[in-house]
């Protein structure tokens, strides 16, 4: 199973290579934007990140809902551990 994590583009650091700094839950990650068209990858946009690649653009509401669900899953997993 693969999982993508929402992140917000903070800075385009290499426009020719389409590399950006993306804030993923408070941590900056270097992400390849090459799978997205240039109009889908501006500073402030939300993207779904998997294995260092932005695989799709998403709206802010969807990003916040997804992050909330991931936090719930994390808490659920902590409750299940002995």
C-alpha positions as CSV (number, residue, x, y, z in Angstrom):
1,X,0.0,0.0,0.0
2,X,1.2,3.5,-0.8
3,X,0.3,6.6,1.0
4,X,0.6,10.2,0.0
5,X,0.9,13.1,2.5
6,X,-0.4,16.6,1.8
7,X,2.2,19.4,1.8
8,X,2.2,23.0,1.0
9,X,4.8,24.5,-1.5
10,X,6.9,27.0,0.4
11,X,9.5,27.8,-2.3
12,X,10.5,26.7,-5.8
13,X,14.2,26.2,-5.3
14,X,15.1,24.9,-8.8
15,X,12.6,26.1,-11.4
16,X,14.4,24.3,-14.3
17,X,14.5,21.0,-12.5
18,X,11.1,21.6,-10.9
19,X,12.3,21.1,-7.3
20,X,10.5,22.8,-4.3
21,X,10.6,23.1,-0.6
22,X,7.4,21.7,0.7
23,X,6.0,22.0,4.3
24,X,4.8,18.6,5.3
25,X,3.3,18.8,8.8
26,X,5.8,21.4,9.9
27,X,8.8,19.8,8.3
28,X,10.5,21.1,5.2
29,X,11.1,18.5,2.5
30,X,12.7,18.8,-0.9
31,X,10.1,17.5,-3.4
32,X,10.2,16.9,-7.2
33,X,7.4,18.6,-9.0
34,X,8.1,17.0,-12.3
35,X,4.9,15.0,-12.5
36,X,2.8,18.2,-12.3
37,X,2.3,20.8,-15.0
38,X,3.9,24.1,-14.2
39,X,0.5,25.7,-13.6
40,X,-0.2,23.1,-10.9
41,X,2.8,24.0,-8.8
42,X,3.1,27.5,-7.5
43,X,4.2,28.7,-4.0
44,X,1.2,28.3,-1.7
45,X,-0.3,25.4,-3.5
46,X,-1.0,22.1,-1.8
47,X,0.3,18.9,-3.3
48,X,0.0,15.2,-2.5
49,X,3.6,13.9,-1.9
50,X,4.7,10.3,-2.1
51,X,8.4,9.2,-2.0
52,X,9.7,12.7,-2.7
53,X,7.4,13.3,-5.7
54,X,4.4,15.6,-5.8
55,X,1.9,13.2,-7.5
56,X,-1.1,15.6,-7.7
57,X,-2.3,19.1,-6.7
58,X,-5.1,19.3,-4.0
59,X,-7.2,22.1,-2.6
60,X,-6.6,23.3,0.9
61,X,-9.8,21.9,2.3
62,X,-8.9,18.4,1.1
63,X,-5.4,18.8,2.5
64,X,-6.6,19.8,5.9
65,X,-9.2,16.9,6.0
66,X,-6.5,14.4,5.0
67,X,-4.1,15.7,7.6
68,X,-6.8,15.4,10.3
69,X,-7.5,11.8,9.3
70,X,-3.8,10.9,9.4
71,X,-3.5,12.4,12.9
72,X,-6.5,10.3,14.0
73,X,-4.9,7.2,12.6
74,X,-1.7,8.0,14.4
75,X,-3.5,8.4,17.7
76,X,-5.5,5.2,17.1
77,X,-2.2,3.3,16.4
78,X,-0.8,4.6,19.7
79,X,-3.8,3.4,21.6
80,X,-3.5,-0.1,20.2
81,X,0.1,-0.6,21.3
82,X,0.6,-2.5,24.6
